[in-house]
Amino acid sequence: MNVSSRTAAVFLDRDGTLIRDVGYLSREDQLEILPRVPEAVRLLRAKGFKVVVISNQSAVARGRLAEADLLKINQVLGERLAQSEAPLDGIYYCPHHPTEGIGSYRVECDCRKPKTGMIRRASEDLAIDPSISYVVGDQVTDLELAERVGAEGIWICDPEFHKEKSVTPKAHCVKNLWQAANWIINSCDPMTRKET
């Protein structure tokens, strides 16, 4: 498939972006979708974006969560969003950690953000062009990942914190995914997905 036939996506972090960050989430009953998330996903999809989750999940590497249980939690998340007419196009995760991992999960992988493996795989699987896409998350690693793949980074953070800490001066700072979705829709050319 050639690059011109590829589409734009919004790559979303999971914890703190789609769902409440509870530390190392390990059970389905801890899964709480944040306010207006389904609405934001619906808006992005209605404008032609693919919506893909990319998430570091070192709880698996640390032995706090079996990978099978993580898959089940991600499945439940996808089902709940789909029930709200906000289906995801994919969920990609990194279960590794280079220093805290146990057994085969203790590895220097290519997928742990800010490395680009998850976006590369999603882009190949779903015919996405990262250079006309967006990465939304609440960690600096999400913004570093955006820069590495040529995407636009959007940081979910406290705006006051962003003023104080200029760790990512180019990042657009928003309070939540709903604000991020509106910023994306209102600031890009729908033909190229580039900022106007």
C-alpha positions in Angstrom: 0.0 0.0 0.0 1.4 3.4 -0.9 1.7 6.3 1.5 -0.9 8.4 -0.3 -3.6 5.9 0.4 -2.9 5.9 4.1 -5.1 7.8 6.6 -4.7 10.0 9.7 -5.2 8.6 13.2 -5.4 9.9 16.7 -3.2 7.7 18.9 -4.3 7.7 22.6 -2.6 6.8 25.7 -4.9 4.6 27.9 -4.4 5.5 31.6 -5.1 9.1 32.4 -6.4 9.8 28.9 -9.2 7.3 28.3 -9.6 5.9 31.7 -8.8 7.0 35.3 -5.2 6.3 36.2 -5.3 4.1 39.3 -1.6 3.3 39.4 -1.2 -0.3 38.2 -4.6 -1.3 37.0 -5.1 -5.0 37.5 -8.8 -5.7 37.7 -11.8 -5.0 35.4 -13.7 -3.4 38.3 -11.0 -0.6 38.4 -11.8 0.4 34.8 -13.4 3.8 34.8 -13.8 5.6 31.5 -13.2 9.3 32.0 -16.0 11.9 31.3 -16.8 12.7 27.7 -14.3 10.1 26.4 -17.0 8.3 24.2 -18.1 11.7 22.9 -14.5 12.6 22.0 -13.9 9.3 20.2 -17.2 9.6 18.3 -16.2 13.2 17.2 -12.8 12.0 15.9 -14.2 9.1 14.1 -17.0 11.2 12.5 -14.2 13.5 11.1 -12.5 10.5 9.5 -9.7 9.7 12.0 -8.8 6.2 13.1 -8.7 6.1 16.9 -6.0 3.8 18.3 -4.8 3.1 21.9 -1.0 2.8 22.5 -0.1 2.1 26.1 2.9 1.1 28.1 1.7 -1.6 30.6 4.7 -2.5 32.8 2.4 -4.0 35.4 2.7 -7.1 33.2 6.5 -6.9 33.2 6.5 -6.4 37.0 4.3 -9.4 37.7 1.4 -7.4 39.0 -0.9 -8.5 36.1 -0.9 -11.5 33.8 -0.9 -10.6 30.1 -4.1 -12.6 29.6 -5.8 -10.4 32.2 -4.5 -7.3 30.5 -6.0 -8.5 27.2 -9.4 -9.1 29.0 -9.3 -5.6 30.5 -8.5 -4.1 27.1 -11.3 -6.1 25.6 -13.8 -4.8 28.2 -12.6 -1.2 27.5 -13.2 -1.7 23.8 -16.6 -3.2 24.4 -17.8 -0.4 26.7 -16.7 2.2 24.2 -18.4 0.3 21.4 -21.6 0.2 23.4 -21.4 4.0 23.6 -21.0 4.1 19.7 -17.4 5.0 20.1 -15.5 1.9 18.9 -11.7 1.9 18.8 -9.8 0.9 15.7 -7.1 -0.9 17.7 -5.4 -1.3 21.1 -1.7 -1.8 21.2 0.4 -2.3 24.4 3.9 -2.8 25.6 4.2 -5.4 28.4 7.9 -4.9 28.8 10.3 -3.0 31.1 14.0 -2.9 30.6 15.0 -3.0 34.3 12.0 -3.9 36.4 10.7 -6.7 34.2 10.5 -10.4 35.3 11.7 -13.2 33.0 11.1 -12.6 29.3 9.4 -9.3 30.0 12.7 -7.8 31.2 13.9 -6.6 27.8 15.0 -3.5 25.9 12.2 -3.6 23.4 11.2 -1.4 20.5 7.6 -0.8 21.7 7.9 0.9 25.1 7.1 4.5 24.6 8.7 6.8 23.6 10.1 4.1 21.2 8.0 3.8 18.1 7.2 0.1 17.8 3.5 0.3 18.7 2.8 3.1 16.2 4.8 1.4 13.5 2.8 -1.8 13.9 -0.5 0.0 14.1 0.4 2.1 11.0 1.1 -1.1 9.1 -1.9 -3.0 10.3 -4.4 -0.1 9.8 -2.9 1.8 6.9 -2.1 4.9 8.9 0.3 7.7 8.0 1.8 8.9 11.4 3.1 12.2 9.8 -0.5 13.4 9.5 -1.6 12.0 12.8 -1.8 13.0 16.5 -0.6 11.5 19.7 -2.6 12.4 22.9 -1.4 11.5 26.4 -0.7 12.6 29.9 3.0 11.7 29.9 6.1 13.4 28.4 6.9 10.1 26.8 3.7 10.5 24.7 5.0 13.8 23.4 8.4 12.4 22.7 6.8 9.6 20.8 4.8 12.1 18.7 8.0 13.9 17.8 9.8 10.7 16.8 7.1 9.6 14.4 6.4 13.1 13.0 3.0 13.4 14.6 1.4 16.3 16.4 1.6 15.9 20.2 -1.2 16.9 22.6 -0.5 16.8 26.3 -3.3 16.2 28.8 -2.1 18.2 31.8 -2.9 21.0 34.2 -2.4 24.2 32.2 -0.7 25.9 35.2 1.7 23.0 35.4 2.5 23.4 31.7 3.3 27.1 32.3 5.7 26.3 35.1 7.4 23.3 33.4 8.3 24.0 29.9 9.6 20.4 29.3 7.8 20.3 26.0 7.4 23.8 24.7 5.8 22.7 21.4 3.1 20.7 23.0 -0.5 21.7 23.0 -1.8 21.5 26.5 -5.4 20.5 27.2 -7.3 19.3 30.3 -8.9 16.2 28.8 -9.6 14.1 25.7 -12.7 16.1 24.8 -10.7 19.3 24.7 -8.0 17.5 22.7 -10.6 16.2 20.1 -12.0 19.7 19.7 -8.5 21.2 19.3 -7.7 18.6 16.6 -10.9 19.2 14.7 -10.7 23.0 14.8 -7.0 23.3 14.0 -6.4 21.1 11.1 -7.1 21.0 7.4 -9.4 18.0 6.9 -7.7 17.2 3.6 -4.2 16.9 4.9 -4.7 16.7 8.7 -2.0 19.4 9.0 -2.3 22.4 11.3 -3.7 25.4 9.5 
